[in-house]
Amino acid sequence: MLLNIFKKKLLFIIITLLFNYLPIKLCKGKDLKEKSLKVVDNQKSKADKKIYKEFPHKKVKHINKPSKIPIWLVIPFILLLAMIASGPLLYEKFWHKYYHYIAMMLASVVLIFYIFKLKNIHAPIASFFEYIQFIALIASLYIASSGIFIRVNKKATPLVNLILLITGSIISNLIGTTGASMLLIKPFIRLNQGRLKIYHIIFFIFMVSNVGGALTPIGDPPLFLGFLKGIPFFWTVYHNIFPWIFALGLLGIVFFIIDSKNKNASTYKVTKGKVIEFLGKKNFIWLFLIILSVFLDPNIFNWVPSLSYHGHNHSFLREILLFTIGYLAFKNSNKTALKENEFSFEPLKEVVFIFIGIFGTMAPALALINLYAQSDIGKSIINHNSLYWGAGTLSSFLDNAPTYLNFLTASMGSHGVDISNIANVKAYAEGIMFKTSLINLKAISISSVFFGAMTYIGNGPNFMVKSIADKMGVKMPSFFGYIFRYSLLILLPILFFVWLIFFYLQLL
C-alpha cells in the first residue's frame, strides 16, 4: 500500500518537472541570459528591401547563433528510442509495466541539466505548454472519434480498401491525421476480417496517418505550427497539391497490387441497409468543435486570453476547451458505439507517456542540428535538397512538428532572419525574401509530413494506430521490423521519387 502511494507521488512529482522543449533561441555566455534580437535597418540587404516594400511597417529581425550544448545530452533520447524499439520485442512484460517511469526518468535527466546546469528555466515552461497542446489535441480527437461507429456494408476487396484509404487521406485535411486515423482504423480492421494482414495497417499509417494530411494546416501538426508562425492558410494547398497526389497515387498503386494478391476472403458480415451506416453521429459535432478550438491561438487572435512568458504568448483557453470537449464527448457518447469500437484509454495512456519521454529528450538533438545549420558549414549546404532529406530524416525519428519548426528556423536563420517576426515568415513563404525561400519551405513542409511515416514515432497517430491494432489482435511488427520490412522497402523509394521530380529536377 505504502509502495503504491510512493509510486503515485513520485509519478506526480516527475510529471510536474519533466517537460522540456527545444529552446529555439539558446542563450550564449556564462550567465546564459537571453540575448535580445538585433534589429537592423531594412536597407542593409536586397532581401530586406524586398520585405520592406511589401511590409514597410515592419522591421527585419536578425538572430544570434545559439550556444553549444554537450553532445552526450542526446544519450537519453537515443536510449529511449532503443528501448521503444527493443522493449516490446525482448522484454515485453518489463517494458509494459515500467515504460512510463522510464520515459519520465530519461526526460528528467535532460530537464535537470537545462534547469541546474544551463540555468535555462523558460525552456521547460515553454515545453510544458507545447506538450499540453499536443496531448490536448490528440486526446480530444481520440475520444470524440471513438464515439462514432462506422459500418461499411461491403465485402473487403482491394478496390474497396483503396477507396477507404484515399477517402481517409482526404478527410485527414479536414479533421487532422489524428482524427481521421481514430475515426477509420477500427472500421478498416473490421472490414478486412479474415483477410487482414500487417500491410493493411502499414499502408493505413502511410496514407491516412501521414501523407494524406499534407494539404492544410489542420492536416498535420507541423503545418499547423507553420500557420501559427505566419504561413498563409492556403499556402499548403497550392504548393503541396502535386506532391500529395503523386505520393498518394504511388502508394495507392502499390497497395492495390499487394492487396490483389491476397486471396483470402473477408469474413465480415454484410447487413442490409445503407452502404455506410453511422452510430453516434452527434460526435461529429464534438469533432467540429475541436477543429474550431484549434484556431483559438493568441498568436492568431490577440483577443484570446494567454499567458505571456519571455515574450511568448502561451495558449491555455484552447487546451481547457479541448480537454472539456473530450470529457463531454466521452460522457455523452453513444455507449453502443463505444462498445462496438472496443473503446479503451490504454492506447491514449501509452501515447501520453511515450511522448513525455520524446518531447523531454529530443531537445538537445534538435538544438545541435540548429547550431550546425547556423554554422558556416551548415549555411553553405542549406538548400532545398539538403532541407528535404535533413528535415525528412529527423522527422522519421523525432516528432515531426518541432523538427519542422527547427528546420524552418535554421533555414531562415542561415540568412540571418528571425522566425518570430510574422511578416518575415509570410514574406519567406511567398518567395519575397529570397529566390530560394519558397522551394526551401516546400521541401521542409513535404518532407516533415511524408517522412513522419518512416517510424512509429515520427507522427503522433502512428503509435496510436499501432496500439489500437495491437489491442484488436493484430500482431504489429517491432520498431525496427516496421522500418526494415516496410518503410525502407516501400515508402522510402516513393519519397525518393518525390524528391527527384519535385525538388532535384523541379519538373512540376
C-alpha positions as CSV (number, residue, x, y, z in Angstrom):
1,M,0.0,0.0,0.0
2,L,2.7,2.4,1.0
3,L,4.7,1.5,-2.1
4,N,1.8,2.3,-4.3
5,I,1.3,5.7,-2.6
6,F,5.0,6.4,-3.1
7,K,4.9,5.5,-6.7
8,K,1.9,7.8,-7.3
9,K,3.6,10.7,-5.6
10,L,6.8,10.0,-7.5
11,L,4.9,9.9,-10.7
12,F,3.2,13.3,-9.9
13,I,6.5,14.9,-9.0
14,I,8.2,13.8,-12.1
15,I,5.3,14.9,-14.3
16,T,5.4,18.4,-12.9
17,L,9.2,18.6,-13.6
18,L,9.9,16.7,-16.7
19,F,8.7,18.9,-19.6
20,N,11.4,20.2,-21.9
21,Y,11.5,21.5,-25.4
22,L,13.9,22.9,-27.9
23,P,14.9,26.4,-26.9
24,I,14.9,28.0,-30.3
25,K,17.0,30.9,-29.1
26,L,19.6,29.2,-26.9
27,C,21.5,31.8,-24.8
28,K,25.2,32.4,-25.1
29,G,27.7,33.3,-22.3
30,K,28.4,32.1,-18.8
31,D,25.4,33.7,-17.3
32,L,23.3,32.2,-20.1
33,K,20.9,35.2,-20.1
34,E,18.7,35.5,-23.1
35,K,20.1,37.8,-25.8
36,S,17.9,40.4,-27.3
37,L,17.1,40.3,-31.0
38,K,19.2,42.7,-33.1
39,V,17.0,44.9,-35.2
40,V,18.8,46.2,-38.3
41,D,17.9,48.7,-40.9
42,N,15.8,47.4,-43.7
43,Q,18.0,48.8,-46.4
44,K,21.1,46.7,-45.5
45,S,20.3,43.9,-47.9
46,K,18.4,43.3,-51.1
47,A,16.2,40.8,-49.3
48,D,15.4,43.3,-46.6
49,K,14.5,45.9,-49.2
50,K,12.0,43.4,-50.8
51,I,10.4,42.8,-47.4
52,Y,10.3,46.5,-46.7
53,K,8.4,47.2,-49.9
54,E,5.9,44.5,-49.0
55,F,5.7,45.2,-45.3
56,P,7.0,48.8,-44.8
57,H,5.7,49.0,-41.2
58,K,7.8,46.0,-40.1
59,K,11.4,45.7,-39.1
60,V,13.5,42.7,-40.2
61,K,14.9,40.9,-37.2
62,H,18.2,39.0,-37.3
63,I,19.1,36.3,-34.9
64,N,22.2,35.3,-33.0
65,K,23.8,31.9,-33.1
66,P,22.8,29.5,-30.3
67,S,25.3,28.3,-27.8
68,K,26.7,24.9,-27.8
69,I,25.4,22.1,-25.6
70,P,27.2,18.8,-24.8
71,I,26.8,16.0,-27.4
72,W,26.3,13.5,-24.6
73,L,23.0,15.0,-23.7
74,V,21.4,13.2,-26.7
75,I,22.1,9.9,-25.0
76,P,18.7,9.9,-23.1
77,F,16.9,10.4,-26.4
78,I,18.9,7.6,-28.2
79,L,18.4,5.3,-25.2
80,L,14.6,6.0,-25.2
81,L,14.4,5.2,-28.9
82,A,16.4,2.0,-28.4
83,M,14.0,0.9,-25.6
84,I,10.9,1.7,-27.6
85,A,12.3,-0.4,-30.4
86,S,13.5,-3.4,-28.3
87,G,11.2,-3.3,-25.2
88,P,8.1,-4.9,-26.8
89,L,10.3,-7.5,-28.5
90,L,12.9,-8.5,-26.0
91,Y,11.5,-7.7,-22.5
92,E,7.8,-7.2,-23.1
93,K,6.5,-7.6,-19.6
94,F,9.1,-5.3,-18.0
95,W,8.5,-2.7,-20.7
96,H,4.7,-2.6,-20.5
97,K,5.0,-2.4,-16.7
98,Y,7.6,0.3,-16.4
99,Y,7.7,2.2,-19.8
100,H,6.0,5.3,-18.2
101,Y,8.6,5.5,-15.4
102,I,11.5,5.0,-17.9
103,A,10.2,7.7,-20.3
104,M,9.8,10.2,-17.5
105,M,13.1,9.5,-15.8
106,L,15.0,9.9,-19.1
107,A,13.2,13.2,-19.8
108,S,14.0,14.3,-16.3
109,V,17.8,13.9,-16.9
110,V,17.6,16.4,-19.7
111,L,15.3,18.7,-17.8
112,I,17.5,18.8,-14.8
113,F,20.5,19.6,-16.9
114,Y,18.7,22.6,-18.6
115,I,17.5,24.0,-15.2
116,F,20.5,23.5,-13.0
117,K,23.4,23.5,-15.4
118,L,22.3,25.8,-18.2
119,K,20.1,27.9,-15.8
120,N,17.5,27.8,-18.5
121,I,14.1,27.8,-16.8
122,H,11.9,29.3,-19.5
123,A,12.6,26.3,-21.9
124,P,10.9,23.8,-19.6
125,I,8.0,26.1,-19.1
126,A,7.6,26.5,-22.8
127,S,7.9,22.7,-23.1
128,F,5.0,22.3,-20.7
129,F,2.7,24.3,-22.9
130,E,3.9,22.6,-26.1
131,Y,3.3,19.2,-24.7
132,I,-0.1,20.1,-23.3
133,Q,-1.1,21.4,-26.7
134,F,-0.1,18.2,-28.3
135,I,-1.9,15.9,-25.8
136,A,-5.0,18.1,-25.6
137,L,-5.5,17.7,-29.4
138,I,-4.6,14.0,-29.5
139,A,-6.8,13.1,-26.5
140,S,-9.8,15.1,-27.6
141,L,-9.7,13.8,-31.2
142,Y,-9.2,10.2,-30.0
143,I,-12.1,10.3,-27.5
144,A,-14.6,12.1,-29.8
145,S,-13.9,9.9,-32.8
146,S,-14.1,6.7,-30.7
147,G,-17.7,7.6,-30.1
148,I,-18.5,7.2,-33.8
149,F,-19.1,3.7,-35.0
150,I,-18.9,3.3,-38.8
151,R,-20.3,0.2,-40.5
152,V,-19.4,-0.3,-44.2
153,N,-21.8,-2.8,-45.8
154,K,-19.4,-4.1,-48.3
155,K,-17.1,-7.0,-48.6
156,A,-13.5,-6.0,-48.4
157,T,-11.8,-6.0,-51.8
158,P,-8.7,-4.3,-53.0
159,L,-10.8,-1.6,-54.6
160,V,-13.0,-1.0,-51.5
161,N,-9.9,-0.8,-49.3
162,L,-8.2,1.6,-51.7
163,I,-11.3,3.9,-51.8
164,L,-11.4,3.9,-48.0
165,L,-7.6,4.8,-47.7
166,I,-8.0,7.6,-50.3
167,T,-11.1,8.9,-48.5
168,G,-9.3,8.8,-45.2
169,S,-6.4,10.7,-46.7
170,I,-8.7,13.5,-47.9
171,I,-10.6,13.6,-44.6
172,S,-7.2,14.0,-42.8
173,N,-7.0,17.5,-44.1
174,L,-10.4,18.4,-42.5
175,I,-10.1,16.8,-39.1
176,G,-6.4,16.1,-38.9
177,T,-4.4,12.9,-39.4
178,T,-5.2,12.0,-35.8
179,G,-8.9,12.5,-36.1
180,A,-9.1,10.6,-39.4
181,S,-6.9,7.8,-38.1
182,M,-9.0,7.3,-35.0
183,L,-12.2,7.5,-36.9
184,L,-11.3,5.0,-39.6
185,I,-8.8,2.5,-38.3
186,K,-11.3,0.3,-36.5
187,P,-13.8,0.1,-39.4
188,F,-10.8,-0.6,-41.7
189,I,-9.7,-3.5,-39.5
190,R,-13.2,-4.9,-39.1
191,L,-13.9,-4.7,-42.8
192,N,-10.9,-6.9,-43.5
193,Q,-11.7,-9.7,-41.0
194,G,-10.5,-13.0,-42.3
195,R,-8.0,-11.4,-44.8
196,L,-6.4,-8.8,-42.6
197,K,-2.6,-8.6,-42.9
198,I,0.0,-6.4,-41.4
199,Y,0.4,-4.5,-44.6
200,H,-3.1,-3.2,-44.3
201,I,-2.2,-1.3,-41.1
202,I,1.1,-0.2,-42.6
203,F,-0.5,1.4,-45.6
204,F,-3.1,3.0,-43.4
205,I,-0.3,4.6,-41.4
206,F,1.5,5.7,-44.6
207,M,-1.6,7.2,-46.3
208,V,-4.2,8.3,-43.7
209,S,-2.0,9.0,-40.7
210,N,0.7,10.9,-42.6
211,V,0.9,11.7,-46.3
212,G,-2.8,12.4,-46.5
213,G,-2.6,15.4,-44.2
214,A,-0.2,17.5,-46.2
215,L,-2.7,19.9,-47.8
216,T,-3.9,22.0,-44.9
217,P,-2.6,23.3,-41.6
218,I,-5.3,21.3,-39.9
219,G,-4.0,18.1,-41.5
220,D,-0.7,17.7,-39.7
221,P,0.8,19.4,-36.6
222,P,4.0,20.6,-38.5
223,L,1.9,22.6,-40.9
224,F,-0.2,24.0,-38.2
225,L,2.9,25.3,-36.4
226,G,3.9,27.0,-39.7
227,F,0.5,28.5,-39.9
228,L,0.8,29.9,-36.4
229,K,4.2,31.4,-37.3
230,G,2.7,33.3,-40.3
231,I,2.5,31.0,-43.3
232,P,-0.8,31.6,-45.2
233,F,-3.5,29.0,-44.6
234,F,-3.9,28.0,-48.2
235,W,-0.2,28.0,-49.0
236,T,0.0,24.2,-48.4
237,V,-2.9,23.5,-50.7
238,Y,-1.4,25.5,-53.5
239,H,2.2,24.3,-53.1
240,N,1.8,20.7,-51.8
241,I,-1.1,19.5,-54.1
242,F,1.0,17.8,-56.8
243,P,3.5,16.0,-54.5
244,W,0.5,15.0,-52.4
245,I,-1.3,13.5,-55.5
246,F,1.9,11.9,-56.7
247,A,2.8,10.2,-53.4
248,L,-0.7,9.0,-52.7
249,G,-1.1,7.8,-56.2
250,L,2.1,5.6,-56.0
251,L,1.2,4.3,-52.5
252,G,-2.3,3.5,-53.8
253,I,-1.0,1.6,-56.8
254,V,1.5,-0.4,-54.6
255,F,-1.2,-1.2,-52.1
256,F,-3.7,-2.3,-54.8
257,I,-1.1,-4.7,-56.3
258,I,-0.2,-6.2,-52.9
259,D,-3.9,-6.5,-51.8
260,S,-4.9,-8.1,-55.1
261,K,-2.6,-10.9,-54.3
262,N,-4.4,-11.6,-51.0
263,K,-6.8,-14.4,-52.0
264,N,-8.3,-14.8,-48.5
265,A,-12.0,-13.9,-48.4
266,S,-13.3,-11.5,-45.9
267,T,-15.5,-13.0,-43.1
268,Y,-17.0,-9.6,-42.4
269,K,-20.8,-9.9,-42.2
270,V,-22.6,-7.5,-44.6
271,T,-26.0,-6.4,-43.3
272,K,-29.0,-5.0,-45.0
273,G,-29.2,-1.2,-45.2
274,K,-27.1,1.7,-46.4
275,V,-23.6,1.1,-47.8
276,I,-22.3,3.3,-44.9
277,E,-24.0,3.5,-41.6
278,F,-23.1,5.7,-38.6
279,L,-23.8,5.2,-34.9
280,G,-23.1,8.1,-32.6
281,K,-23.4,10.8,-35.3
282,K,-23.6,13.6,-32.7
283,N,-19.9,13.1,-32.0
284,F,-19.3,14.8,-35.4
285,I,-20.4,17.9,-33.6
286,W,-17.7,17.4,-31.0
287,L,-15.1,16.9,-33.7
288,F,-16.2,20.1,-35.4
289,L,-15.9,22.0,-32.1
290,I,-12.4,20.5,-31.6
291,I,-11.3,21.9,-35.0
292,L,-12.7,25.3,-34.2
293,S,-11.0,25.3,-30.9
294,V,-7.6,24.7,-32.5
295,F,-7.7,28.2,-34.0
296,L,-8.1,29.9,-30.6
297,D,-4.5,30.8,-30.5
298,P,-3.3,34.1,-29.1
299,N,-0.7,34.3,-31.9
300,I,-3.5,34.5,-34.4
301,F,-6.1,36.4,-32.4
302,N,-4.8,38.9,-29.9
303,W,-8.1,38.9,-28.0
304,V,-7.6,35.3,-27.0
305,P,-6.6,35.1,-23.3
306,S,-3.0,33.9,-22.9
307,L,-0.1,33.6,-20.5
308,S,2.8,35.8,-21.5
309,Y,6.3,34.5,-20.7
310,H,9.6,35.7,-22.1
311,G,7.9,37.4,-24.9
312,H,5.8,34.4,-26.0
313,N,2.0,34.2,-25.6
314,H,1.1,30.7,-24.5
315,S,-2.4,29.5,-25.0
316,F,-4.4,28.0,-22.2
317,L,-8.0,28.7,-23.2
318,R,-7.8,26.4,-26.2
319,E,-6.4,23.5,-24.2
320,I,-9.0,23.9,-21.5
321,L,-11.7,23.8,-24.2
322,L,-10.1,20.7,-25.9
323,F,-10.0,18.7,-22.6
324,T,-13.5,19.9,-21.8
325,I,-14.8,18.8,-25.2
326,G,-13.1,15.5,-24.8
327,Y,-14.7,14.9,-21.5
328,L,-18.1,15.9,-22.7
329,A,-17.8,13.8,-25.8
330,F,-17.0,10.8,-23.7
331,K,-19.8,11.4,-21.2
332,N,-22.3,11.9,-23.9
333,S,-21.1,9.3,-26.4
334,N,-23.3,6.5,-27.6
335,K,-22.5,3.6,-25.3
336,T,-23.2,1.1,-28.0
337,A,-20.7,2.9,-30.4
338,L,-18.0,2.9,-27.7
339,K,-18.6,-0.8,-27.1
340,E,-18.6,-1.7,-30.7
341,N,-15.3,0.3,-31.1
342,E,-13.9,-1.6,-28.1
343,F,-13.0,1.8,-26.6
344,S,-10.2,1.9,-24.1
345,F,-8.0,4.6,-22.6
346,E,-5.0,2.3,-22.8
347,P,-3.8,3.4,-26.3
348,L,-4.1,7.1,-25.2
349,K,-2.2,6.4,-22.0
350,E,0.7,4.8,-23.9
351,V,0.9,7.8,-26.3
352,V,0.8,10.2,-23.3
353,F,3.8,8.7,-21.6
354,I,5.9,7.8,-24.6
355,F,5.7,11.3,-25.9
356,I,6.5,12.7,-22.5
357,G,9.8,11.0,-23.0
358,I,10.2,12.0,-26.6
359,F,9.3,15.7,-26.0
360,G,11.6,15.7,-23.0
361,T,14.7,14.2,-24.5
362,M,14.7,15.3,-28.1
363,A,15.6,19.0,-27.4
364,P,19.4,18.5,-27.3
365,A,19.3,16.7,-30.7
366,L,17.3,19.4,-32.3
367,A,19.4,22.2,-30.7
368,L,22.6,20.6,-32.1
369,I,21.0,20.5,-35.5
370,N,20.0,24.1,-35.3
371,L,23.5,25.0,-34.1
372,Y,25.0,23.2,-37.1
373,A,22.6,24.8,-39.5
374,Q,23.7,28.3,-38.4
375,S,27.4,27.5,-38.6
376,D,29.4,28.5,-41.6
377,I,29.5,24.9,-42.9
378,G,25.8,24.5,-42.3
379,K,24.9,27.7,-44.1
380,S,26.9,26.5,-47.1
381,I,25.0,23.3,-47.5
382,I,21.4,24.6,-46.8
383,N,19.3,24.3,-49.9
384,H,16.0,22.6,-50.9
385,N,17.7,19.2,-51.4
386,S,19.5,19.1,-48.0
387,L,16.4,20.5,-46.3
388,Y,14.2,17.8,-47.8
389,W,16.5,14.9,-46.7
390,G,17.6,16.6,-43.4
391,A,14.1,17.5,-42.2
392,G,12.8,14.2,-43.5
393,T,15.3,12.1,-41.8
394,L,14.9,13.8,-38.5
395,S,11.1,13.8,-38.8
396,S,11.4,10.0,-39.0
397,F,12.8,9.7,-35.5
398,L,11.9,12.9,-33.8
399,D,8.4,14.2,-33.6
400,N,7.9,15.9,-36.9
401,A,6.2,19.1,-35.6
402,P,9.2,20.5,-33.7
403,T,11.5,19.2,-36.4
404,Y,9.6,21.2,-39.0
405,L,9.8,24.3,-36.8
406,N,13.5,23.8,-36.2
407,F,14.4,23.4,-39.8
408,L,12.3,26.5,-40.8
409,T,14.2,28.4,-38.1
410,A,17.5,27.1,-39.4
411,S,16.7,27.8,-43.0
412,M,15.7,31.4,-42.2
413,G,18.5,31.7,-39.7
414,S,21.1,30.8,-42.3
415,H,20.1,34.1,-43.9
416,G,20.1,35.9,-40.6
417,V,16.4,36.4,-40.4
418,D,14.2,35.8,-37.3
419,I,11.3,33.4,-37.4
420,S,9.5,35.2,-34.6
421,N,8.6,38.0,-36.9
422,I,5.3,37.1,-38.6
423,A,5.9,39.5,-41.5
424,N,9.3,37.8,-42.2
425,V,7.7,34.4,-42.2
426,K,5.0,35.4,-44.6
427,A,7.5,37.1,-47.0
428,Y,9.7,34.0,-46.8
429,A,6.7,31.7,-47.7
430,E,5.7,33.9,-50.6
431,G,9.2,34.0,-52.1
432,I,9.6,37.7,-51.4
433,M,12.5,37.4,-49.2
434,F,14.9,35.2,-51.2
435,K,14.6,33.4,-54.6
436,T,15.0,30.1,-53.0
437,S,12.8,30.6,-49.9
438,L,9.7,29.2,-51.5
439,I,11.1,25.9,-52.6
440,N,13.0,25.6,-49.3
441,L,9.8,25.9,-47.3
442,K,8.1,23.5,-49.7
443,A,10.9,20.9,-49.1
444,I,10.6,21.3,-45.3
445,S,6.8,21.0,-45.4
446,I,6.6,18.0,-47.7
447,S,9.4,16.0,-46.0
448,S,8.2,16.7,-42.4
449,V,4.8,15.3,-43.2
450,F,5.7,12.5,-45.6
451,F,8.7,11.2,-43.6
452,G,6.6,11.1,-40.4
453,A,5.5,7.7,-41.6
454,M,9.0,6.2,-41.6
455,T,8.8,5.1,-38.0
456,Y,6.1,4.6,-35.3
457,I,7.2,7.8,-33.5
458,G,7.5,10.1,-36.5
459,N,4.0,11.3,-36.0
460,G,1.5,11.1,-33.1
461,P,-1.2,9.0,-34.8
462,N,1.3,6.3,-35.9
463,F,1.9,5.0,-32.4
464,M,-1.8,5.2,-31.5
465,V,-2.8,3.3,-34.7
466,K,-0.2,0.6,-33.8
467,S,-1.5,0.4,-30.2
468,I,-5.1,0.1,-31.4
469,A,-4.2,-2.6,-33.9
470,D,-2.3,-4.5,-31.2
471,K,-5.4,-4.3,-28.9
472,M,-7.6,-5.6,-31.7
473,G,-5.4,-8.7,-32.2
474,V,-3.1,-7.6,-35.0
475,K,0.5,-8.6,-34.3
476,M,2.2,-5.5,-35.4
477,P,6.0,-5.5,-36.3
478,S,8.6,-4.2,-33.8
479,F,10.1,-0.7,-34.2
480,F,12.9,-1.9,-36.4
481,G,10.6,-4.5,-38.1
482,Y,8.4,-1.7,-39.3
483,I,11.4,0.2,-40.6
484,F,13.3,-2.6,-42.4
485,R,10.4,-4.6,-43.6
486,Y,8.1,-1.8,-44.7
487,S,9.0,1.8,-44.7
488,L,12.5,1.4,-46.1
489,L,11.3,-1.0,-48.8
490,I,8.0,0.6,-49.8
491,L,7.9,4.2,-48.6
492,L,11.5,5.4,-49.0
493,P,11.6,4.7,-52.8
494,I,8.4,6.7,-53.2
495,L,9.9,9.6,-51.1
496,F,13.0,9.4,-53.3
497,F,10.9,9.9,-56.5
498,V,9.0,12.8,-54.8
499,W,12.4,14.5,-54.2
500,L,13.7,13.6,-57.7
501,I,10.7,15.0,-59.6
502,F,9.6,18.0,-57.4
503,F,12.9,19.2,-55.9
504,Y,16.0,17.9,-57.7
505,L,14.7,18.1,-61.3
506,Q,11.9,20.5,-60.3
507,L,9.7,19.2,-63.2
508,L,6.4,20.4,-61.5
